[in-house]
Amino acid sequence: MRGSARRDAPGASRRGAPIGTLGASRIVTVDTRAGVYLPTERAEIEWLVGSADRWRRPGAEASVRQRRIGGAPAVETRLAVAGGDIVHQVYATAGRIPVAIIDVRNDSAEAVAFAMVVRGEPGRAVRELSGADGIVLLDGNPILSATRRAQHAATANDAAHLVEVVMANGTAAGSDFVCRERRREVAAALVWAIPHRTSLRAAIPLVATSPGELAGVDLAGAPDAAAAVRGWDQLLERGMRFEHDDTALAEIVDAARGALLLLAGADRPRPGSDEAVACEDWGFDEEALAVWAHLGGRHRRAAARRDPSAHAGAWVRLRSHVQQAASGPSAQPARLLRALHEVLLRETDAGVELLGGFPAEWLGQNLAVHDAPSRRGPVSFAVRWHGPRPALLWSAPAGVTLRAPRLDPAWEATGGDGEVLLDAPRGELLALGVAAPSSDVSGGDEAAQEPNPPEAGSFT
């Protein structure tokens, strides 16, 4: 029935993980249904899979699983079919023509049909949608190419109806099409056969280009998602870095840092005050200046305001963002990073306060912060647990006063390089702990012994 086809509210698929390359002004986003949105063109790409038993639409299937690929701006979605998964990855590669790559691999035991439905976003007036020589053009601009031509295609002025046509196997042979419409939306579907253990790649340009230039991109020889992740690992070795025993949390933070860099350089969606503040807090100075140049007066005033009590509720905000990011790509990386920064450190007129938002959930877990920017210079510190007591190591500009009142209200030190074994947390922080810092907390002879001091400089 036509009413069963899902229709999204205008702009719904704008929310998602940004995918792109540094230096390219365009990005794409991937939402929790694995839909791909092109903000510059205001176009959407949905995908479906047809197997021997039926067609499957990711947004309506319980078997869909989605994850980040490492800490890079890259997303993998798996859709279960008989005998295995269809693996859908979206990432980006640089080159003469930087592109976002949609890489589809059939890991199932049978051949499947793979369909992409391309349309303008609801409310977007598209005059013409066409396909020729394996290139899809929206109003004359190339937006999609693939490693091989589609076997079937169809068009309609109603995307929901077009999805029904695909799922009823009503597409026609061939890959060339033209669909023009002045008053109603237009949509096109392309269908490929993907045999067992084979793949298909498609490219979305991240800069303005011509059909011929896009056709010249060597998709088959392009780096895979793993190579893209390795490249991002190197790119993220700057600015403020965060390490934690919870590797999933550390990966979420790195993914947010990469997403922040992409949003800072994107034409659409334009960055706002959250991006400006996060770039400054995390040491991305060039990106902070670029974002500031985009901001209007209201956003500049919001970016300039700093609430001195913001760290008090930072962990609550951070936990909410992390929980969302754990179930899918974070759509608000700047807010996640702002909340984490407020948990980790706060600069005051008196100096730098470390871990002012330290949560009980982190009791017993090691962490490190590298090159956090401050007005006086970069600050690095780490916490290493020795039984129930935290060892704090630091490297800070000379003369800076350091405090960690959440961990040990009595401790204070000046800058330079140093280390100290703090008293065991007590009071409210320990009472709220969800787990003991270590097995030694429960008591016994080992707990009563004085732990060895930390190794100097081990946080680096």
Beta strands, then each sheet from edge to edge (+ up, - down):
strand 1: 17-19
strand 2: 28-30
strand 3: 36-38
strand 4: 43-50
strand 5: 55-56
strand 6: 65-68
strand 7: 75-81
strand 8: 84-93
strand 9: 99-106
strand 10: 112-120
strand 11: 128-132
strand 12: 135-138
strand 13: 141-146
strand 14: 152-156
strand 15: 172-173
strand 16: 177-180
strand 17: 187-194
strand 18: 199-205
strand 19: 241-244
strand 20: 345-348
strand 21: 351-354
strand 22: 367-372
strand 23: 379-386
strand 24: 389-403
strand 25: 412-421
sheet 1: 1+ 2- 3+ 4- 5+
sheet 2: 1+ 2- 3+ 4- 10+ 17- 14+ 15-
sheet 3: 6+ 7- 8+ 9- 18+ 13- 12+ 11- 16+
sheet 4: 19+ 22- 23+ 24- 21- 20+
sheet 5: 19+ 22- 23+ 24- 25+
end
